[in-house]
Amino acid sequence: MNPSPLRYPGGKHKLYPYVAKLIEINDCTTYIEPFCGGAAIPLELLFHNNIKRVILNDYDYSIYCFWESVLTDTDAFSKKIFDTPITVNEWKKQKQIRSTFSQHTPLEVGFSTFFLNRVNHSGIIDKAGPIGGLNQTGSYSIDCRFNKRRLIDQIEKIALYQPQISIYNLEALDFIESVILKTRRSFTFFDPPYYNKGPVLYTNFYSHDDHQKLADAITHNLRNRKWIVTYDNSNEINKMYSKTKSIEFSLQYSLQSKRFGSEVMFFSSKTLRPSNEDKYIKIL
C-alpha cells in the first residue's frame, strides 16, 4: 500500500525497490527529494530502515504546509480529519481557503490541500472537480477516497519519523545550492513536473526554459554527486540530458484509467547501478 496520505498523478511509489537498491549500492545515508509531492518513496525508505535521514522540498507552498503540519502539528491535523464533514459544501470552503492563502494558518492551508487532493478526481488539486461531481450524481461519492481512520493512522505513523525528516519550501535551483551541495553521502531523486502534461497536472508547472535551467544546474553543479532524474519521455528533455546515461522505463499509474506511461530516467556519472536492473524496474 502506498504510505503517502496524498494521491499524486504519475506518482513514483512503484520505483521504491529500485531506489532502495540504488541507495544500498551507492552507500548513501541521506535521501533527498527536491520535488517531494506525495513523498511516497522517502516514507517507504524510512519505514524499511533503508536510510537514516530524509530531506524533502516542494516549492508549492500548500504542499510544504501539508508536510510541515503533519510533522509538527500532528494532533491538530488528525483532529481536523476526524471533525471535517466530507461534503460538497466543505469542498467549496476548502477551495476558498486555497484561493486566499495569506489569510490562513499553515495548518489550514495544509489541510485544504490534503482535503482537495483526497476528494478531487485523480488527486488533481486545482484543476479538477470533486469525485461524483458538484451534484453528486456520479458513480462514486465525494468521500470514496477519504477513509478517515486509515488516513489518521498514516499521518500518525509518519509523525513518528519527524526527527529524521527535514522539509523546505525553496525553488529547486536555490535548494540545490543551499541544501543539496552541503550534504554528504546523499542520494537525490529529482522528479520535476512533467514536460508535456505539467500545465494540466500541477499547480507549479515548468516552462521549457525552467526545465533547461534545472537540467543545467543538475548536470553541472551536481556532476560529482549521486542522483537520478525522471521525466515523461520527450525529445526536448532527452536533448537537455543528452550527455548523461539514461534508460527508458514503464510505470503504471492511475489517471482516470490505468495505462503504462513511457518515462525516462537519467543518472549522474557517479551513480552506481545494479547489474540485475530489470529485476527492479521495467526497462523498455
C-alpha positions, 0 to 999 in steps of 0.5 A: 500500500502506498504510505503517502496520505496524498494521491499524486498523478504519475506518482513514483511509489512503484520505483521504491525497490529500485531506489532502495537498491540504488541507495544500498549500492551507492552507500548513501545515508541521506535521501533527498527529494527536491520535488517531494509531492506525495513523498511516497518513496522517502516514507517507504525508505524510512519505514524499511530502515533503508536510510537514516535521514530524509530531506524533502522540498516542494516549492508549492507552498500548500504542499510544504504546509501539508508536510510541515503540519503533519510533522509538527502539528500532528494532533491538530491535523488528525483532529481536523480529519476526524471533525471535517464533514466530507461534503460538497459544501466543505469542498467549496470552503476548502477551495476558498481557503486555497484561493486566499492563502495569506489569510490562513494558518499553515495548518489550514492551508495544509489541510485544504490541500490534503482535503482537495487532493483526497476528494478531487478526481485523480488527486488533481488539486486545482484543476479538477472537480470533486469525485461524483461531481458538484451534484453528486450524481456520479458513480462514486461519492465525494468521500470514496477516497477519504477513509478517515481512520486509515488516513489518521493512522498514516499521518500518525505513523509518519509523525513518528519519523519527524526527527529524521525528516527535514522539509523546505519550501525553496525553488529547486535551483536555490535548494540545490545550492543551499541544501543539496551541495552541503550534504554528504553521502546523499542520494537525490531523486529529482522528479520535476513536473512533467514536460508535456502534461505539467500545465494540466497536472500541477499547480507549479508547472515548468516552462521549457526554459525552467526545465533547461535551467534545472537540467543545467544546474543538475548536470553541472553543479551536481556532476560529482554527486549521486542522483537520478532524474525522471521525466515523461519521455520527450525529445526536448528533455532527452536533448537537455540530458543528452550527455548523461546515461539514461534508460527508458522505463514503464510505470503504471499509474492511475489517471482516470484509467490505468495505462503504462506511461513511457518515462525516462530516467537519467543518472549522474556519472557517479551513480552506481547501478545494479547489474540485475536492473530489470529485476527492479524496474521495467526497462523498455 
